[in-house]
Each structure stands twice: as structure tokens, then as C-alpha cells.
Amino acid sequence: METGHILITGANRGIGLELARQYSAEGWQVFACCRSPENATDLSQLAAKSGGGVQIIPLDVAREGAIQILAQSLQGQPIDILFNNAAVYGPASQARLGSTQSDSEEWMHVFAVNTIAPLQLVEAMKPNLLLGKHKVVALMSSKMASLSDNTSGGAIIYRSSKTALNAVGKSLAADLAAEGIKVALLHPGWVQTDMGGSNALISTQESVAGLRKILEQFTPEKSGQFFNYDGTVLPW
């Protein structure tokens, strides 16, 4: 894929940080969004060494008006890949039925970050995507979104937010096809991050390398499909 401009949310750590690192190393202009840039030490170091190739932008996707401010600040700027990576898991007690499983505030926050914000970002950044060469929206989903693969239960808040995100992505793929914008639904694998834990199977480097390969080979015919990081199609 020819280099271009990529906007990444949740770029301060884990997969988001590695996305910024790898795309920057390949010569892309990276707009790295995170909630608290002042605390993003590793991202700040990457930006300092990038010679302007990594630009840090403050963005709390759950804060009212923040996405509109972002869009205004990047007005007229082509975006080739919009990578919606920012996500939250929600309460650890989701592993079992209990009060937090049906806590409406917890549900609303997880859905605000994982499901609603990605849609709002696509809506706000659509003019930028139309200016770009590649016109790709990447939505970081999860294998836990799969209904047919769910044999263990639990994590109802997180699972449902990602299943809803898949539904958003599938609709966007149809809605945006005529304008040449493609939508990829991605599972990063079980990755060694703060969310994935130290017992996870793959590194952030391996996950991101796989995700990048999918996007490099992404065609309109693949838009709206649900992919594992290794390129295999996942069941809904």
C-alpha cells in the first residue's frame, strides 16, 4: 500500500502505540489520538524521534464535543486510514452475573467508547476520508463479538458492545460503498497488552503486522467482513 495519512485512536499504549510505531516507520504521517497526551510517555518519545511524522492529538472519544473539535482541527486534511482502536473493557465482574452486569452507567460508558464513538468518528471524518487515496475505516472489534463463537458466556457488557460495533461496521460498509470508502472489522488476536494480560498468545508487534497486511490488501469486495489478525474470516 502506498504511504499516506492515518489517524489512530487510543494510540498511547498497546496496539494503538504499535500501530503508530509501525506506520511511522513505513513513512506514513500518523495522527496519534489519546485521552491524556501528558501521560503518554512512550508515544511522546516516538513523536519526538519521528521528525514530525507522528503528531499527537488529545482526544477523549467519550467526551461531549471532542470528536467535532478533532474534525475541525483536521479540516481539509486527507485521511487514508481511520483506525478506531480506542476501547474499554468495563468492570472485571462481567465474568459472572451480578449487579455490575446490569449497571446502566457501566453499559452506557462501554457502549459510548466502543460502539457510538467509532460511528461518530466516521461521520465526522468522512470528508477527510473522501480526500484520501485509500479510504479505509478500520474498526477494532474482537472475537468476543462473535455470537456463534460464544460458548463460554460472561463479559456481557464488553461482548455486546463489540457485537454492536460489528453491526455498525456492516451497515457502514453498505452505506459508504458508493463513495469508495471501505470498512474493515478486525480482531487483533489475544495480545499481550494491559487488556489482554501477560498470558496472551501474541505480541503487539505480531498483531499489528497482521492487521497492517489485511489493510494493505483490502479491496471493496472485502468491505464489511470480519477478519482475524492472520487474515482468516471470522464467524458472526
C-alpha positions in Angstrom: 0.0 0.0 0.0 1.3 3.5 -0.9 2.1 5.6 2.2 -0.4 8.2 3.3 -2.1 9.6 6.4 -3.5 7.5 9.2 -5.5 8.6 12.3 -5.4 6.2 15.2 -7.4 6.5 18.4 -6.1 5.1 21.7 -2.6 5.5 20.4 -0.9 5.9 23.8 -0.3 2.3 24.6 -0.6 -1.3 23.5 -1.9 -2.0 20.0 -2.5 1.7 19.3 1.0 2.6 20.1 2.4 -0.2 18.0 0.2 0.9 15.1 1.7 4.4 15.4 5.2 2.9 15.6 4.9 0.6 12.6 3.1 3.0 10.3 5.5 5.8 11.2 8.5 3.5 10.4 6.9 2.9 7.0 6.8 6.6 6.2 3.2 7.3 7.0 2.0 10.6 8.6 0.4 9.5 11.8 -2.2 11.4 13.7 -2.0 9.7 17.1 -5.0 10.4 19.3 -5.1 9.7 23.0 -7.0 10.9 26.1 -4.1 12.3 28.1 -1.0 13.2 26.0 0.8 14.5 29.1 0.8 10.9 30.5 1.7 9.2 27.2 5.4 8.9 27.7 6.1 6.2 25.1 4.0 8.0 22.5 5.7 11.3 23.2 9.1 9.7 22.8 8.0 8.2 19.5 6.7 11.6 18.3 10.0 13.3 19.3 12.0 10.9 17.2 9.7 10.9 14.2 10.7 14.3 12.8 7.1 15.4 12.6 5.9 12.0 11.3 3.8 11.4 14.4 1.5 14.2 15.6 -0.2 13.7 19.0 -3.7 15.0 19.3 -5.7 15.0 22.6 -9.0 13.1 22.2 -11.3 11.6 24.7 -13.9 9.9 22.5 -16.5 9.7 25.2 -16.3 13.5 26.0 -19.2 15.6 24.5 -18.0 17.6 21.6 -14.4 16.2 21.5 -14.9 14.4 18.1 -16.3 17.6 16.5 -13.3 19.6 17.8 -11.0 16.9 16.2 -12.7 17.2 12.9 -12.5 21.0 12.9 -8.8 20.8 13.7 -8.2 18.5 10.7 -10.5 20.2 8.3 -9.2 19.7 4.7 -6.6 17.1 5.8 -6.7 13.9 3.8 -7.0 10.7 5.9 -6.3 7.4 4.2 -7.0 5.1 7.1 -9.2 6.0 10.1 -8.3 3.4 12.7 -10.8 3.2 15.5 -8.7 1.5 18.2 -9.8 3.1 21.5 -11.8 0.8 23.6 -12.6 -0.1 27.2 -13.5 -3.5 28.7 -15.7 -2.4 31.6 -16.0 -3.9 35.0 -14.0 -7.1 35.7 -17.0 -8.6 37.4 -18.6 -9.2 34.0 -17.2 -12.7 34.3 -20.2 -13.6 36.4 -23.8 -12.4 36.8 -24.1 -9.7 39.3 -25.0 -6.0 39.9 -22.4 -4.5 37.6 -23.6 -6.8 34.8 -26.8 -4.8 34.6 -25.4 -1.4 35.8 -26.8 1.0 33.3 -23.9 3.6 33.8 -21.3 0.9 33.1 -23.2 -0.2 30.0 -23.5 3.4 28.7 -19.9 4.2 29.2 -18.6 1.0 27.4 -21.1 1.5 24.6 -20.1 5.2 24.3 -16.5 4.3 23.8 -16.7 1.0 21.9 -19.7 1.5 19.7 -21.0 5.0 19.5 -17.7 6.9 19.3 -16.4 4.9 16.2 -19.6 5.7 14.3 -19.3 9.4 15.3 -15.7 9.4 14.2 -16.6 8.0 10.8 -19.4 10.6 10.4 -17.1 13.5 11.5 -14.1 12.4 9.5 -15.9 11.3 6.3 -14.9 14.5 4.4 -11.2 13.7 5.3 -11.6 10.1 4.1 -13.0 11.2 0.8 -9.9 13.3 0.3 -7.6 10.4 0.9 -6.3 7.8 -1.5 -7.1 4.6 0.3 -10.4 5.5 2.0 -10.3 2.7 4.7 -12.1 2.6 8.0 -10.7 0.1 10.4 -12.8 -0.9 13.4 -11.1 -2.8 16.2 -13.6 -5.4 17.1 -13.0 -8.6 19.0 -13.6 -12.3 18.5 -15.7 -11.9 21.6 -18.2 -10.1 19.4 -19.0 -13.4 17.5 -22.3 -14.9 18.5 -21.6 -18.3 17.1 -18.2 -18.5 18.7 -19.5 -17.6 22.2 -19.5 -20.9 24.1 -18.2 -19.6 27.4 -20.6 -16.7 28.2 -19.6 -13.9 30.6 -18.3 -10.4 29.7 -21.8 -9.5 28.6 -21.2 -5.7 28.5 -18.0 -5.9 26.5 -19.2 -8.6 24.2 -22.4 -6.8 23.4 -20.6 -3.5 22.7 -18.3 -5.2 20.2 -21.2 -7.2 18.6 -23.0 -3.8 18.2 -19.8 -2.4 16.7 -19.8 -5.2 14.1 -23.4 -4.3 13.2 -22.3 -0.6 12.8 -19.4 -1.6 10.6 -21.6 -3.9 8.4 -24.1 -1.1 7.8 -21.3 1.5 7.2 -19.8 -0.8 4.6 -23.1 -0.8 2.7 -23.8 2.9 3.3 -20.3 4.1 2.1 -19.6 1.7 -0.7 -20.9 4.1 -3.4 -18.4 6.7 -2.2 -15.4 4.3 -2.3 -15.0 4.1 1.5 -14.2 0.5 2.7 -14.8 -0.8 6.2 -12.7 -3.5 7.9 -13.8 -5.3 11.1 -10.7 -6.6 12.9 -9.9 -9.0 15.7 -6.3 -8.3 16.9 -5.8 -11.7 18.4 -5.2 -12.4 22.1 -2.5 -9.8 22.5 0.0 -9.1 25.4 -1.4 -5.7 26.4 -3.0 -4.3 29.6 -6.3 -5.6 28.5 -5.1 -9.0 27.1 -2.8 -9.7 30.0 0.7 -11.3 30.2 -0.6 -14.8 29.4 -1.8 -13.7 25.9 -0.6 -15.6 22.9 1.0 -12.9 20.7 2.9 -9.7 20.9 1.7 -6.3 19.8 4.3 -6.4 17.0 2.8 -9.6 15.6 -0.7 -8.5 15.9 -0.1 -5.1 14.2 1.9 -6.7 11.4 -1.0 -8.9 10.6 -3.6 -6.1 10.8 -1.4 -4.0 8.5 -1.2 -6.8 6.0 -5.0 -7.1 5.9 -5.4 -3.4 5.3 -2.7 -3.4 2.6 -4.6 -6.0 0.7 -8.1 -4.6 1.4 -10.4 -4.4 -1.5 -14.1 -3.2 -1.9 -15.2 -6.8 -2.1 -13.9 -7.4 1.5 -15.6 -4.4 3.0 -17.9 -5.3 5.9 -16.2 -8.6 6.6 -14.9 -9.7 10.0 -11.2 -10.7 10.0 -8.8 -12.3 12.4 -5.4 -10.6 12.5 -3.9 -13.5 10.5 -6.3 -12.7 7.6 -8.9 -15.5 8.2 -12.6 -14.6 8.1 -14.3 -14.9 11.5 -17.9 -16.2 12.0 -20.6 -13.7 13.0 
